Amino acid sequence: MKIILLTAITYLFYLISKWGYKKWNNPLFSPLLLTPLLLIAFITIFHISAGSYLQSSKLLTHLLGPATIAFAVPIYKHRLLLKKYYMIILVSVTTGTIVAIISSYFLSILINLQSDFIISIIPRSITTPIAIEVSQDIGGLPTLTTVFVILTGIIGGIIGPYAIKLLALKSSIAKGLTLGMGAHGVGTSKAMEIGEQEATFSTLAMILAAWITVVWGSSLIPLLMNVMSSS
C-alpha cells in the first residue's frame, strides 16, 4: 500500500509541476526542478526517511532503463541524417565528454572537495544508469553520483535553451547535441519540445557520451585520479 501511495503522490506532484510549467512557461516550474522540491517538502512534513521513500518508489526508478532504451526510436527514424553528419557528431560529443570530465575535476579541486566527492562528480555529465556503473568502477559513491547527475540535468535543462538563444544556434544538429551533451536525459526532454530532429541528435549525444565516458573510465579518469593522489 505504501509503495502505491508514494508512487501516486510522486506522479501527482509531477503532473502539478507540468501543469504549472505549461501555464507560466517559467524555468522555476520545470517538473524536474519543482517535483523534487515538492517531494522533499512532503517527506519532511510527514517524517518519511529518504531511504524509505526510495525503497517505496523503486517502480519509477526501474522505468528509467526502458525509458532510456526507447530513445532509440528517433535515432532509427533519422538514421540517414545521422550517417551524413556522423563525424561532426563524434568529434563534438568526444570533445564534450573531455571538457565535462576535466572541468568537473578542476572545479572540484578549486573548491577543495574531498577525494570521494571528486571521484563521484566526474561522471556527472552522462545518463544516470551509466554514470552509476562508471562511478562504481572508478571507486566513487553511486548515490552521490546520482545526485550530481540529476543536478547537472536540471541546471542544464533550464539554462540550455537560453544558451542556445544566446549563441544564436540555428542548426538542429547544434541544438540537439548541445542539449544532449550538456543535460543528457533532461536535455533530450527539452529538445523534444523544440523539434523531432533536435530530439534525435540530443538522444544520440546522450548515448554516445555515455559510451565514450565508459572508455574514459579506464583511461582519462584514472590518469586524473593519479594526478590527484600524487598532488
TORDO-64580 format. One record per residue (C-alpha): residue in three letters; residue number from 0; y, z negated, x. Coordinates in steps of 0.001 Angstrom, whole numbers, m for minus. Layout:
# TORDO-64580
{r: ALA; k: NUM; v: Y; w: Z; u: X}
...
***
This chain:
# TORDO-64580
{r: MET; k: 0; v: 0; w: 0; u: 0}
{r: LYS; k: 1; v: 2383; w: m862; u: 2843}
{r: ILE; k: 2; v: 1718; w: 2490; u: 4502}
{r: ILE; k: 3; v: 2574; w: 4384; u: 1306}
{r: LEU; k: 4; v: 5680; w: 2273; u: 674}
{r: LEU; k: 5; v: 7194; w: 2642; u: 4158}
{r: THR; k: 6; v: 6358; w: 6347; u: 4300}
{r: ALA; k: 7; v: 8031; w: 6860; u: 917}
{r: ILE; k: 8; v: 11112; w: 4864; u: 1983}
{r: THR; k: 9; v: 11392; w: 6895; u: 5195}
{r: TYR; k: 10; v: 11222; w: 10133; u: 3201}
{r: LEU; k: 11; v: 13779; w: 8806; u: 710}
{r: PHE; k: 12; v: 16227; w: 7959; u: 3493}
{r: TYR; k: 13; v: 15721; w: 11457; u: 4888}
{r: LEU; k: 14; v: 16492; w: 13035; u: 1501}
{r: ILE; k: 15; v: 19640; w: 10899; u: 1149}
{r: SER; k: 16; v: 20787; w: 11902; u: 4641}
{r: LYS; k: 17; v: 20055; w: 15567; u: 3992}
{r: TRP; k: 18; v: 21995; w: 15455; u: 715}
{r: GLY; k: 19; v: 24975; w: 13854; u: 2471}
{r: TYR; k: 20; v: 24848; w: 16410; u: 5273}
{r: LYS; k: 21; v: 24807; w: 19337; u: 2835}
{r: LYS; k: 22; v: 27607; w: 17859; u: 739}
{r: TRP; k: 23; v: 30039; w: 16960; u: 3538}
{r: ASN; k: 24; v: 28705; w: 19068; u: 6459}
{r: ASN; k: 25; v: 29617; w: 16297; u: 8857}
{r: PRO; k: 26; v: 27543; w: 15711; u: 12045}
{r: LEU; k: 27; v: 27585; w: 11968; u: 11312}
{r: PHE; k: 28; v: 25482; w: 12692; u: 8223}
{r: SER; k: 29; v: 22859; w: 14600; u: 10198}
{r: PRO; k: 30; v: 19428; w: 13465; u: 8898}
{r: LEU; k: 31; v: 18248; w: 12909; u: 12445}
{r: LEU; k: 32; v: 21123; w: 10526; u: 13079}
{r: LEU; k: 33; v: 21622; w: 8828; u: 9711}
{r: THR; k: 34; v: 17944; w: 8396; u: 8773}
{r: PRO; k: 35; v: 17085; w: 6257; u: 11851}
{r: LEU; k: 36; v: 20207; w: 4143; u: 11268}
{r: LEU; k: 37; v: 19205; w: 3538; u: 7644}
{r: LEU; k: 38; v: 15672; w: 2645; u: 8747}
{r: ILE; k: 39; v: 16954; w: 220; u: 11383}
{r: ALA; k: 40; v: 19121; w: m1474; u: 8767}
{r: PHE; k: 41; v: 16189; w: m1605; u: 6331}
{r: ILE; k: 42; v: 13621; w: m3152; u: 8669}
{r: THR; k: 43; v: 16248; w: m5592; u: 9959}
{r: ILE; k: 44; v: 17244; w: m6790; u: 6473}
{r: PHE; k: 45; v: 13625; w: m7188; u: 5337}
{r: HIS; k: 46; v: 12447; w: m8636; u: 8666}
{r: ILE; k: 47; v: 9882; w: m5901; u: 9349}
{r: SER; k: 48; v: 8947; w: m5628; u: 13011}
{r: ALA; k: 49; v: 9320; w: m2262; u: 14725}
{r: GLY; k: 50; v: 5628; w: m2334; u: 15673}
{r: SER; k: 51; v: 4604; w: m2931; u: 12073}
{r: TYR; k: 52; v: 6808; w: m81; u: 10860}
{r: LEU; k: 53; v: 5438; w: 2323; u: 13489}
{r: GLN; k: 54; v: 1881; w: 1376; u: 12576}
{r: SER; k: 55; v: 2537; w: 1923; u: 8878}
{r: SER; k: 56; v: 4316; w: 5263; u: 9350}
{r: LYS; k: 57; v: 1713; w: 6879; u: 11590}
{r: LEU; k: 58; v: 1125; w: 9572; u: 8970}
{r: LEU; k: 59; v: 4577; w: 11014; u: 9629}
{r: THR; k: 60; v: 4084; w: 10787; u: 13398}
{r: HIS; k: 61; v: 797; w: 12703; u: 13197}
{r: LEU; k: 62; v: 2574; w: 15528; u: 11381}
{r: LEU; k: 63; v: 4715; w: 16166; u: 14472}
{r: GLY; k: 64; v: 1908; w: 18099; u: 16177}
{r: PRO; k: 65; v: 1213; w: 20553; u: 13308}
{r: ALA; k: 66; v: 4960; w: 20987; u: 12783}
{r: THR; k: 67; v: 5361; w: 21994; u: 16434}
{r: ILE; k: 68; v: 2458; w: 24449; u: 16213}
{r: ALA; k: 69; v: 3999; w: 26010; u: 13088}
{r: PHE; k: 70; v: 6899; w: 27206; u: 15236}
{r: ALA; k: 71; v: 4525; w: 29923; u: 16474}
{r: VAL; k: 72; v: 5059; w: 31873; u: 13231}
{r: PRO; k: 73; v: 8602; w: 33169; u: 14006}
{r: ILE; k: 74; v: 7562; w: 33875; u: 17597}
{r: TYR; k: 75; v: 4780; w: 36173; u: 16412}
{r: LYS; k: 76; v: 7075; w: 37839; u: 13893}
{r: HIS; k: 77; v: 9617; w: 38756; u: 16584}
{r: ARG; k: 78; v: 7162; w: 39306; u: 19436}
{r: LEU; k: 79; v: 8533; w: 42774; u: 20299}
{r: LEU; k: 80; v: 12049; w: 41412; u: 20669}
{r: LEU; k: 81; v: 10789; w: 38578; u: 22851}
{r: LYS; k: 82; v: 8850; w: 41040; u: 25002}
{r: LYS; k: 83; v: 12029; w: 43060; u: 25531}
{r: TYR; k: 84; v: 14005; w: 40080; u: 26827}
{r: TYR; k: 85; v: 11196; w: 38108; u: 28453}
{r: MET; k: 86; v: 12822; w: 37999; u: 31918}
{r: ILE; k: 87; v: 16134; w: 36654; u: 30571}
{r: ILE; k: 88; v: 14245; w: 34043; u: 28582}
{r: LEU; k: 89; v: 12050; w: 32972; u: 31505}
{r: VAL; k: 90; v: 14896; w: 32674; u: 34006}
{r: SER; k: 91; v: 17176; w: 30866; u: 31542}
{r: VAL; k: 92; v: 14595; w: 28307; u: 30460}
{r: THR; k: 93; v: 13323; w: 27693; u: 34002}
{r: THR; k: 94; v: 16880; w: 27061; u: 35156}
{r: GLY; k: 95; v: 17446; w: 24810; u: 32144}
{r: THR; k: 96; v: 14420; w: 22635; u: 32955}
{r: ILE; k: 97; v: 15518; w: 22227; u: 36576}
{r: VAL; k: 98; v: 19052; w: 21266; u: 35528}
{r: ALA; k: 99; v: 17682; w: 18826; u: 32924}
{r: ILE; k: 100; v: 15384; w: 17073; u: 35398}
{r: ILE; k: 101; v: 17842; w: 16888; u: 38288}
{r: SER; k: 102; v: 20786; w: 15831; u: 36103}
{r: SER; k: 103; v: 18665; w: 13122; u: 34469}
{r: TYR; k: 104; v: 17624; w: 11846; u: 37883}
{r: PHE; k: 105; v: 21076; w: 11718; u: 39455}
{r: LEU; k: 106; v: 22792; w: 10322; u: 36359}
{r: SER; k: 107; v: 20169; w: 7571; u: 36268}
{r: ILE; k: 108; v: 20814; w: 6808; u: 39925}
{r: LEU; k: 109; v: 24568; w: 6864; u: 39307}
{r: ILE; k: 110; v: 24392; w: 4156; u: 36633}
{r: ASN; k: 111; v: 21833; w: 2131; u: 38615}
{r: LEU; k: 112; v: 18907; w: 2323; u: 36209}
{r: GLN; k: 113; v: 15633; w: 699; u: 37224}
{r: SER; k: 114; v: 12850; w: 2943; u: 38534}
{r: ASP; k: 115; v: 10801; w: 2649; u: 35316}
{r: PHE; k: 116; v: 13776; w: 3881; u: 33318}
{r: ILE; k: 117; v: 14424; w: 6748; u: 35729}
{r: ILE; k: 118; v: 10842; w: 7995; u: 35601}
{r: SER; k: 119; v: 10794; w: 7682; u: 31814}
{r: ILE; k: 120; v: 14073; w: 9523; u: 31289}
{r: ILE; k: 121; v: 13238; w: 12561; u: 33457}
{r: PRO; k: 122; v: 11082; w: 14374; u: 30826}
{r: ARG; k: 123; v: 13646; w: 13791; u: 28045}
{r: SER; k: 124; v: 14519; w: 17471; u: 27523}
{r: ILE; k: 125; v: 11213; w: 18642; u: 26046}
{r: THR; k: 126; v: 9459; w: 18128; u: 22735}
{r: THR; k: 127; v: 8040; w: 14638; u: 22146}
{r: PRO; k: 128; v: 4238; w: 15252; u: 22316}
{r: ILE; k: 129; v: 4504; w: 16978; u: 25712}
{r: ALA; k: 130; v: 7150; w: 14564; u: 27002}
{r: ILE; k: 131; v: 4793; w: 11650; u: 26329}
{r: GLU; k: 132; v: 2000; w: 13305; u: 28323}
{r: VAL; k: 133; v: 4314; w: 14131; u: 31243}
{r: SER; k: 134; v: 5666; w: 10573; u: 31206}
{r: GLN; k: 135; v: 2148; w: 9138; u: 31392}
{r: ASP; k: 136; v: 1196; w: 11484; u: 34234}
{r: ILE; k: 137; v: 4190; w: 10509; u: 36402}
{r: GLY; k: 138; v: 3913; w: 6794; u: 35694}
{r: GLY; k: 139; v: 6663; w: 6437; u: 33116}
{r: LEU; k: 140; v: 6740; w: 4453; u: 29891}
{r: PRO; k: 141; v: 5867; w: 6812; u: 26992}
{r: THR; k: 142; v: 7604; w: 4648; u: 24376}
{r: LEU; k: 143; v: 10804; w: 4667; u: 26384}
{r: THR; k: 144; v: 10471; w: 8412; u: 26972}
{r: THR; k: 145; v: 10187; w: 8946; u: 23220}
{r: VAL; k: 146; v: 13480; w: 7119; u: 22694}
{r: PHE; k: 147; v: 15230; w: 9290; u: 25296}
{r: VAL; k: 148; v: 13751; w: 12477; u: 23800}
{r: ILE; k: 149; v: 14979; w: 11517; u: 20331}
{r: LEU; k: 150; v: 18450; w: 10661; u: 21629}
{r: THR; k: 151; v: 18617; w: 13938; u: 23541}
{r: GLY; k: 152; v: 17590; w: 15870; u: 20445}
{r: ILE; k: 153; v: 20061; w: 14129; u: 18144}
{r: ILE; k: 154; v: 23013; w: 14410; u: 20529}
{r: GLY; k: 155; v: 22138; w: 17992; u: 21417}
{r: GLY; k: 156; v: 21713; w: 18923; u: 17763}
{r: ILE; k: 157; v: 25151; w: 17508; u: 16943}
{r: ILE; k: 158; v: 27163; w: 18933; u: 19840}
{r: GLY; k: 159; v: 25126; w: 22135; u: 20254}
{r: PRO; k: 160; v: 26939; w: 24165; u: 17549}
{r: TYR; k: 161; v: 30294; w: 23015; u: 18923}
{r: ALA; k: 162; v: 29253; w: 24053; u: 22447}
{r: ILE; k: 163; v: 28222; w: 27472; u: 21146}
{r: LYS; k: 164; v: 31582; w: 27853; u: 19438}
{r: LEU; k: 165; v: 33494; w: 26621; u: 22500}
{r: LEU; k: 166; v: 31649; w: 29034; u: 24799}
{r: ALA; k: 167; v: 32088; w: 31854; u: 22254}
{r: LEU; k: 168; v: 28395; w: 32754; u: 22356}
{r: LYS; k: 169; v: 27734; w: 35771; u: 20144}
{r: SER; k: 170; v: 24193; w: 36764; u: 21084}
{r: SER; k: 171; v: 21325; w: 35374; u: 19034}
{r: ILE; k: 172; v: 19406; w: 35032; u: 22318}
{r: ALA; k: 173; v: 22094; w: 32864; u: 23900}
{r: LYS; k: 174; v: 22495; w: 30698; u: 20802}
{r: GLY; k: 175; v: 18764; w: 30191; u: 20358}
{r: LEU; k: 176; v: 17997; w: 29448; u: 24000}
{r: THR; k: 177; v: 20922; w: 27024; u: 24203}
{r: LEU; k: 178; v: 19766; w: 25001; u: 21201}
{r: GLY; k: 179; v: 16060; w: 25110; u: 22051}
{r: MET; k: 180; v: 16539; w: 24110; u: 25691}
{r: GLY; k: 181; v: 19264; w: 21570; u: 25027}
{r: ALA; k: 182; v: 17858; w: 19844; u: 21960}
{r: HIS; k: 183; v: 14212; w: 21054; u: 21592}
{r: GLY; k: 184; v: 12910; w: 20370; u: 18042}
{r: VAL; k: 185; v: 16233; w: 19215; u: 16656}
{r: GLY; k: 186; v: 17960; w: 22200; u: 18215}
{r: THR; k: 187; v: 15389; w: 24535; u: 16695}
{r: SER; k: 188; v: 16016; w: 23000; u: 13298}
{r: LYS; k: 189; v: 19741; w: 23610; u: 13812}
{r: ALA; k: 190; v: 19038; w: 27173; u: 14973}
{r: MET; k: 191; v: 17214; w: 27829; u: 11700}
{r: GLU; k: 192; v: 20468; w: 27094; u: 9900}
{r: ILE; k: 193; v: 22154; w: 29847; u: 11918}
{r: GLY; k: 194; v: 19575; w: 32609; u: 11590}
{r: GLU; k: 195; v: 15965; w: 33671; u: 11985}
{r: GLN; k: 196; v: 16384; w: 35295; u: 15395}
{r: GLU; k: 197; v: 18200; w: 32237; u: 16746}
{r: ALA; k: 198; v: 15348; w: 30080; u: 15482}
{r: THR; k: 199; v: 12811; w: 32351; u: 17182}
{r: PHE; k: 200; v: 14493; w: 32170; u: 20586}
{r: SER; k: 201; v: 15063; w: 28429; u: 20178}
{r: THR; k: 202; v: 11385; w: 27926; u: 19393}
{r: LEU; k: 203; v: 10318; w: 29903; u: 22433}
{r: ALA; k: 204; v: 12766; w: 27996; u: 24647}
{r: MET; k: 205; v: 11363; w: 24692; u: 23412}
{r: ILE; k: 206; v: 7761; w: 25750; u: 24054}
{r: LEU; k: 207; v: 8452; w: 27314; u: 27455}
{r: ALA; k: 208; v: 10493; w: 24295; u: 28533}
{r: ALA; k: 209; v: 7513; w: 22060; u: 27753}
{r: TRP; k: 210; v: 5092; w: 24240; u: 29739}
{r: ILE; k: 211; v: 7426; w: 24591; u: 32716}
{r: THR; k: 212; v: 8178; w: 20860; u: 32761}
{r: VAL; k: 213; v: 4426; w: 20179; u: 32905}
{r: VAL; k: 214; v: 4391; w: 22280; u: 36100}
{r: TRP; k: 215; v: 7379; w: 20343; u: 37462}
{r: GLY; k: 216; v: 5408; w: 17175; u: 36678}
{r: SER; k: 217; v: 3164; w: 17930; u: 39654}
{r: SER; k: 218; v: 5827; w: 19347; u: 41976}
{r: LEU; k: 219; v: 9564; w: 18770; u: 41463}
{r: ILE; k: 220; v: 9304; w: 15382; u: 39737}
{r: PRO; k: 221; v: 7029; w: 13801; u: 42404}
{r: LEU; k: 222; v: 9489; w: 15087; u: 45029}
{r: LEU; k: 223; v: 12355; w: 13297; u: 43314}
{r: MET; k: 224; v: 10222; w: 10165; u: 42974}
{r: ASN; k: 225; v: 9505; w: 10223; u: 46710}
{r: VAL; k: 226; v: 13218; w: 10524; u: 47423}
{r: MET; k: 227; v: 13835; w: 7578; u: 45097}
{r: SER; k: 228; v: 11192; w: 5386; u: 46765}
{r: SER; k: 229; v: 12426; w: 6158; u: 50272}
{r: SER; k: 230; v: 16090; w: 5506; u: 49490}
***
